[in-house]
């Protein structure tokens, strides 16, 4: 989705990704995602959280929570959508309730 948005220079959509993994080595497509972010002129932002961070990790750690989403996601609004992908327990207990706390309308939240 992000790649398609960024390929169209007339598309002004902005995207933010909070990517949760167990360890830093588990981050799939990290180089490609970071390249897209660097070349996006601010239209794509990425942050990571790790369940088991190494001692030099500087990103978020632990399960996705309200503070992480508040810091990395755009403010909720009629034209703001949240897309979530991950294991069902993560969606049910971490992602969806925290987006709800931030005021994201249920109709603007999609999990797959």
Order of alpha helices (4+ residues) and beta strands (2+ residues): alpha-beta-alpha-beta-beta-alpha-beta-alpha-beta
